Amino acid sequence: MKTPSFKTPAFKSPAHHTGVTSRVGTWLGITFGLCFVTGLLSHGVQHDWVWPTRPVDLYRVTQGVHVISGVASIPLLLAKLWSVYPKLFERPLVKNVPHALERGSIFVLIAASFFELVTGLFNAAQNYPWSFYFPTAHYAVAWIVIGALLVHIAVKIPVIRRTLEPKSEERTILSRRAFLRTTALTTGVAVVATAGVTVPWLRKISVLAWRSDGDLPVNRTAQAAKVVVPQDWRLKAGAKSYSLEELQAMPQTTVDLPIACVEGWSQDATWTGVRVSELVNGGDVRVESLEKDGLYRATTLPEAFAQDPLTLLALQLNGEELSPDHGYPCRLIAPNRPGVLQTKWVTSLEVEK
């Protein structure tokens, strides 16, 4: 009895050419690399890495690049998968152990990449239809993606070097060059349609931006945080305490600083209040909120930030008294810090020993 033979289907479209795969893969490697590095920085800033106070827009830029490069990766990943899907029909499925390991690593890379991009999009929209803690899972899987990507690149370097092979002579509706142009155009449209959340001059044309011009956005309201400001509220600052009226009577400083959120959006605002350096001195400062159960109800302000003249205990936003949702009676605002670390509803400032 003869063993049945399987004939590999012919996929001659230029879209499946190795040159196309290599070029799209190179673009995808760049966007994934940018996304990984900037995401690593964001994670580090939120977990006590040393981070400068200047320039004041640095975190805004790095986190904007993180989200924009993630958005750009989506059409590039889809184009890359379209380019290589005929390999699913290659026979035999597994040629040897190294080939099996290579296929397994590609499966891990694809699955982890989709996890990162999909959950990242949901996080940007502040929608969490899952039970796991997003930052921890997103950070852990990012290492899986970058590890599998480096392995994949190492295996495919010989193919990448042959990127400029002679193009296919096959006449099809979509040529090799047209496919690359379409991929680049689609990626550009995706970026422009969403980049307005972090690039102010794109906001009028970023139709899919999840934040727009107008009032400063609020991620967590006072009601959601279950914050109730007591009538006898006083700020505890070291050995002293202050009422709101006493804080308002102190010398006031006005600064223009952006709020830059981990979801990628950012917006400029004008803040007025008392410099933190005039309330506490020397060392890192622990900032406590009236919020009882939030993950970021308390943060540590490094000494360099606490002593920076731009770091305020803000009492006003854009010339008006803070609203409850923006942190009334006072909130922290510091240069070059993630929004989640700009503590609202502040109740105490304590120098850490």
C-alpha positions in Angstrom: 0.0 0.0 0.0 1.4 3.3 -1.0 1.9 6.1 1.5 -0.2 9.0 0.5 1.8 12.0 -0.8 0.9 15.6 -0.1 1.6 18.2 -2.7 2.3 21.7 -1.3 0.0 24.3 -2.9 1.7 26.9 -5.0 1.5 30.4 -3.6 3.1 32.6 -6.2 1.6 36.0 -5.4 4.3 38.7 -4.8 2.6 39.4 -1.5 4.1 36.1 -0.3 7.6 36.8 -1.6 10.4 36.5 1.0 11.4 40.1 0.1 8.0 41.3 1.2 8.1 39.2 4.4 11.6 40.6 5.2 10.6 44.2 4.7 7.4 44.0 6.6 9.2 42.0 9.3 11.9 44.7 9.6 9.2 47.4 10.0 7.5 45.3 12.6 10.7 44.6 14.5 11.3 48.4 14.7 7.8 49.2 16.0 8.0 46.2 18.5 11.4 47.4 19.6 10.2 50.9 20.2 7.1 49.6 22.0 9.2 47.3 24.3 11.8 49.9 25.2 9.4 52.7 26.0 7.1 50.3 27.9 10.1 49.1 29.9 10.8 52.8 30.8 7.2 53.3 31.8 7.2 50.3 34.0 10.5 51.4 35.6 9.3 54.9 36.3 6.3 53.5 38.2 8.6 51.1 40.1 11.2 53.4 41.6 13.7 53.6 38.7 15.9 56.7 38.7 14.1 59.2 36.4 15.0 62.8 35.6 12.8 65.8 36.3 13.7 67.4 33.0 12.7 67.7 30.2 9.2 68.1 31.6 7.7 66.4 28.5 10.0 63.4 28.4 7.5 60.9 29.9 4.8 62.3 27.6 7.0 61.6 24.6 8.1 58.1 25.7 4.6 56.9 26.6 3.2 58.5 23.5 5.7 56.6 21.4 4.8 53.4 23.3 1.2 53.6 22.4 1.7 54.9 18.9 4.2 52.2 18.1 1.8 49.6 19.5 -0.9 50.9 17.2 1.4 50.8 14.2 2.3 47.2 15.0 -1.2 46.0 14.5 -1.5 46.4 10.7 2.1 45.4 10.3 1.6 42.2 12.2 -1.5 41.4 10.1 0.4 42.1 6.9 3.3 39.9 8.1 1.0 37.0 8.9 -0.7 37.4 5.5 2.7 37.3 3.8 3.8 34.1 5.5 0.6 32.1 6.0 1.3 29.8 3.0 4.0 28.2 5.1 1.2 26.6 7.1 0.7 24.4 4.1 4.3 23.3 3.8 4.8 19.5 4.0 6.1 17.9 6.0 4.8 20.0 8.9 7.9 19.1 11.0 11.2 18.3 9.2 13.4 17.8 12.3 13.8 18.9 15.9 15.3 22.3 15.1 12.5 22.9 12.7 9.9 21.9 15.3 11.5 24.3 17.8 11.4 27.1 15.3 7.7 26.5 14.5 7.0 26.4 18.3 8.8 29.7 18.9 6.9 31.3 16.1 3.6 30.2 17.6 4.7 31.6 21.0 5.7 34.9 19.3 2.3 35.2 17.5 0.2 34.4 20.5 2.2 36.7 22.8 2.2 39.5 20.3 -1.6 39.4 19.9 -2.0 39.3 23.7 0.1 42.4 24.0 -1.5 44.4 21.2 -5.1 43.5 22.1 -4.8 44.1 25.8 -2.8 47.2 25.2 -5.7 48.6 23.0 -8.2 47.7 25.7 -6.1 49.4 28.4 -5.8 52.6 26.2 -9.6 52.6 26.1 -9.7 51.8 29.9 -11.8 48.7 29.3 -10.8 45.6 31.2 -12.9 42.5 30.3 -10.5 40.2 32.2 -9.7 39.2 35.8 -5.9 39.5 35.7 -4.0 42.6 36.7 -3.1 44.3 33.4 0.2 46.0 34.3 1.8 42.8 35.7 0.6 40.5 32.8 1.4 43.0 30.1 4.9 43.5 31.5 5.6 39.8 31.8 4.3 38.9 28.4 6.4 41.7 26.9 9.5 39.8 27.8 8.2 36.7 26.2 7.5 38.7 23.0 10.9 40.3 22.8 12.7 37.0 23.6 10.8 35.1 21.0 11.3 37.9 18.5 15.1 37.9 19.1 15.2 34.1 18.5 13.1 34.5 15.3 15.4 37.3 14.0 18.5 35.2 14.7 17.1 32.3 12.8 15.9 34.4 9.9 19.0 36.6 9.4 20.1 34.8 6.3 16.7 35.4 4.7 16.6 39.0 5.8 20.0 39.6 4.1 18.4 38.4 0.9 15.6 41.0 1.1 16.5 42.5 -2.3 16.0 39.3 -4.2 14.7 39.6 -7.8 11.0 40.3 -7.6 8.5 37.8 -8.8 7.4 38.0 -12.5 4.0 36.7 -11.6 1.3 39.0 -12.9 -1.3 39.6 -10.1 -3.8 42.2 -9.1 -1.6 43.3 -6.2 2.1 43.5 -6.9 4.9 43.2 -4.4 5.5 46.9 -4.3 1.8 47.7 -4.1 1.4 45.4 -1.2 4.2 47.1 0.7 2.8 50.5 -0.1 -0.7 49.5 1.0 0.8 48.1 4.3 2.7 51.4 4.9 -0.3 53.5 4.1 -2.6 51.4 6.4 -0.1 51.7 9.2 0.2 55.5 8.6 -3.6 55.9 8.7 -3.8 53.9 11.9 -1.2 56.1 13.5 -2.7 59.4 12.4 -6.2 58.3 13.4 -5.1 57.7 17.0 -2.0 59.8 17.6 -4.0 62.9 18.6 -4.2 61.6 22.1 -0.5 62.5 22.6 0.3 64.8 19.6 -1.7 68.0 20.1 -1.6 69.2 16.5 -3.1 65.9 15.3 -6.2 66.1 17.5 -8.5 67.6 15.0 -7.8 64.8 12.5 -7.3 61.9 14.8 -10.8 60.5 14.4 -10.2 57.4 16.6 -8.4 59.3 19.4 -9.9 58.3 22.8 -9.1 61.7 24.3 -9.8 65.1 22.7 -9.4 68.8 23.3 -11.5 70.4 26.1 -11.5 69.9 29.8 -8.6 67.8 31.3 -9.7 64.2 31.2 -10.4 62.3 34.4 -9.5 58.6 34.6 -10.8 58.1 38.2 -13.6 60.2 39.6 -14.0 61.1 43.3 -17.1 59.0 43.4 -15.3 56.0 41.9 -12.5 56.4 44.5 -15.1 56.8 47.3 -13.4 60.0 48.4 -15.2 62.2 51.0 -13.4 65.3 52.1 -14.1 65.9 55.8 -15.2 69.4 56.8 -12.2 69.7 59.2 -9.7 68.5 56.5 -6.1 69.5 57.1 -3.0 68.7 55.3 -0.3 67.0 57.4 3.1 68.0 56.2 5.9 66.8 58.5 5.3 68.1 62.0 2.9 70.8 60.8 -0.6 70.8 59.5 -2.5 73.3 57.3 -6.1 74.1 56.5 -7.1 74.8 52.9 -7.4 78.5 53.8 -3.8 78.5 55.3 -2.5 76.8 52.1 -4.3 79.4 50.0 -2.7 82.2 52.1 0.8 80.9 51.4 2.9 82.2 48.4 1.4 80.7 45.3 3.3 79.4 42.2 1.8 78.9 38.8 3.3 76.4 36.3 2.4 75.0 33.0 2.8 71.2 33.1 1.2 68.3 31.1 -0.7 65.4 32.6 0.7 62.3 30.7 -1.2 59.1 31.4 0.0 55.6 31.1 -2.8 55.0 28.5 -0.9 57.3 26.2 -3.0 60.4 26.3 -1.5 63.7 27.5 -2.8 67.3 27.8 -1.3 70.6 28.9 -2.7 72.5 31.9 -1.9 75.4 34.1 -1.5 74.7 37.8 -1.4 77.0 40.8 -0.4 76.0 44.3 2.3 75.8 47.0 5.7 74.3 46.2 6.2 71.0 47.9 9.7 72.1 48.9 8.1 74.9 51.0 6.1 72.3 52.9 8.7 69.5 53.5 12.4 69.4 53.2 15.1 66.7 52.7 14.7 63.2 51.4 12.0 61.3 49.5 8.5 62.3 50.3 5.6 59.8 50.8 2.3 61.3 49.4 -0.9 59.9 50.9 -4.4 60.4 49.5 -7.8 60.4 51.1 -8.6 57.5 48.8 -8.6 54.3 50.9 -8.2 51.4 48.5 -6.7 52.6 45.2 -3.6 51.0 43.8 -2.0 54.4 43.7 -3.5 56.0 46.8 0.0 56.6 48.0 3.2 57.3 46.1 6.8 58.1 46.9 8.1 61.4 45.4 11.9 61.1 45.0 13.9 63.9 46.6 14.9 65.4 43.2 11.2 65.9 42.4 10.2 67.0 45.9 12.8 69.8 45.7 12.1 70.8 42.1 10.6 74.3 41.9 8.0 73.1 39.4 6.6 70.4 41.8 3.4 71.8 43.5 0.7 70.8 45.8 -1.8 72.2 43.4 -4.9 74.1 44.6 -6.1 75.4 41.2 -6.4 74.1 37.7 -6.5 76.5 34.8 -7.3 79.4 37.2 -10.2 77.6 38.9 -10.4 75.8 42.2 -9.9 72.1 41.8 -13.0 70.1 41.3 -13.6 66.9 43.3 -12.7 64.8 40.3 -9.4 66.7 39.7 -8.3 66.2 43.3 -10.0 68.8 45.6 -8.8 70.1 48.0 -5.3 69.6 46.7 -3.3 67.3 44.5 0.3 66.6 43.5 1.6 67.9 40.2 5.3 67.3 39.3 7.3 67.5 36.0 7.9 64.4 33.9 5.8 62.0 36.0 3.1 59.5 34.9 -0.4 60.6 35.7 -1.0 57.7 38.0 1.8 59.1 40.3 0.3 62.6 40.4 -1.7 61.8 43.5 -5.1 63.4 44.0 -7.0 64.3 47.2 -3.7 64.6 49.1 -4.0 64.4 52.9 -0.3 64.1 54.0 3.3 64.7 53.0 5.9 62.8 55.0 9.6 62.7 54.5 10.8 59.1 54.4 13.6 58.2 56.8 
